[in-house]
Amino acid sequence: MNAQAYDQYKKTNIESVGLGKLLLMLFEGAVRDIDNAKEAILNKDINLAHNEIIKTQNIILELISSLNMEYEISNQIFNMYEFMYYQLVIANAQKDIKVLDEVRDLLCEFHDIWEEASKKAGIMKAQGETLPSQGLNIRG
């Protein structure tokens, strides 16, 4: 598969998933980028490490932009995302694997929370129940 066809496949895949799945994909991408950055640091590839951390920061910015600030919990989530973002700035400046691990752990926790919430939401939809008001949404 050539690069153009692969890019089109990825775009179609992203456009066809639900919003909850899209959030999970963002968390998974951020974790993957942190893992790549850690490996690059260990291999002394500073440019690659920098680029992977920047990719993670961009994902965090996307997560921040997806927040619906009408809900009280959104402020708390915003603070966590902001904390992770600035930890990534520190990790990038110092090439600090320990800081990357801390951010990775938080991202995994968010992923697991959203995965569980998505499962519960899917069960509720299947049973015809209405969903409770969520603190986050993705602008579309």
C-alpha positions in Angstrom: 0.0 0.0 0.0 1.5 3.3 -1.0 1.7 6.3 1.4 -1.1 8.2 -0.2 -3.5 5.2 0.0 -2.5 4.6 3.6 -3.1 8.2 4.5 -6.6 8.0 2.9 -7.3 4.7 4.7 -6.3 6.4 8.1 -8.5 9.4 7.3 -11.5 7.3 6.4 -11.0 5.1 9.5 -10.8 8.2 11.8 -13.9 9.7 10.2 -15.9 6.5 10.6 -15.4 6.0 14.3 -17.5 7.4 17.1 -16.4 10.2 19.3 -15.7 8.0 22.3 -13.5 5.8 20.1 -11.7 8.9 18.8 -10.8 9.9 22.3 -9.5 6.5 23.0 -7.4 6.7 19.8 -6.0 10.0 20.9 -4.9 8.6 24.3 -3.4 5.5 22.6 -1.5 7.7 20.1 -0.1 9.8 22.9 1.0 6.7 24.8 2.6 5.3 21.7 4.4 8.7 21.0 5.7 8.7 24.6 7.0 5.2 24.2 8.7 6.2 21.0 10.3 9.2 22.7 11.6 7.1 25.6 13.2 4.7 23.1 14.7 7.6 21.2 16.2 9.0 24.4 17.7 5.7 25.3 19.2 5.5 21.8 20.5 9.1 22.1 18.3 10.2 19.1 17.5 13.6 20.6 15.7 14.9 17.4 13.4 12.0 17.3 12.7 12.2 21.0 11.9 15.9 20.6 9.5 15.2 17.7 7.7 12.4 19.5 7.2 14.6 22.6 5.9 17.4 20.5 3.4 15.0 18.9 2.2 14.1 22.4 1.9 17.7 23.3 -0.2 18.3 20.2 -2.5 15.5 21.2 -2.9 17.0 24.7 -3.8 20.3 23.0 -6.4 18.5 20.9 -7.8 17.0 24.1 -7.9 20.4 25.7 -9.7 21.9 22.7 -12.3 19.1 23.0 -13.4 20.0 26.5 -16.9 21.4 27.0 -16.2 24.0 29.7 -19.9 24.2 30.7 -19.4 21.3 33.1 -17.6 21.7 36.4 -15.6 18.5 35.9 -14.2 19.9 32.7 -12.1 22.4 34.7 -10.6 19.6 36.7 -9.8 17.7 33.5 -8.4 20.8 31.9 -6.0 21.2 34.9 -4.8 17.6 34.5 -4.3 18.1 30.7 -2.5 21.3 31.4 -0.3 19.6 34.0 0.6 16.8 31.5 1.4 19.4 28.8 3.8 21.3 31.0 5.4 18.0 32.3 6.0 17.2 28.6 7.7 20.6 28.2 10.0 19.7 31.1 10.6 16.1 29.8 11.5 17.5 26.4 13.9 20.1 27.7 15.6 17.6 30.0 15.0 14.4 28.0 13.7 13.0 31.3 12.3 9.4 31.0 10.9 9.5 34.5 8.7 12.5 33.7 7.6 10.8 30.5 6.6 7.7 32.5 4.5 9.9 34.9 2.6 11.5 32.0 2.2 8.1 30.3 0.6 6.7 33.5 -1.8 9.6 33.6 -2.7 9.1 29.9 -3.3 5.4 30.6 -5.6 6.2 33.5 -7.6 8.6 31.3 -7.8 6.0 28.6 -9.1 3.4 31.0 -11.7 5.7 32.4 -12.9 6.6 28.9 -12.9 3.0 27.8 -15.0 2.0 30.8 -17.4 5.0 30.3 -17.8 4.1 26.6 -18.6 0.5 27.5 -21.2 1.7 30.0 -22.6 4.2 27.5 -22.9 1.5 24.9 -24.8 -0.7 27.3 -27.2 2.1 28.2 -27.8 2.9 24.5 -28.4 -0.8 23.8 -31.0 -0.9 26.6 -32.7 2.3 25.3 -31.7 4.3 28.4 -30.7 8.0 28.1 -27.1 8.9 28.8 -26.3 11.2 31.7 -24.8 14.5 30.8 -21.1 14.1 30.1 -18.4 16.6 31.2 -16.6 16.3 27.9 -17.5 16.3 24.3 -15.6 16.5 21.1 -16.4 19.5 18.8 -17.2 18.2 15.4 
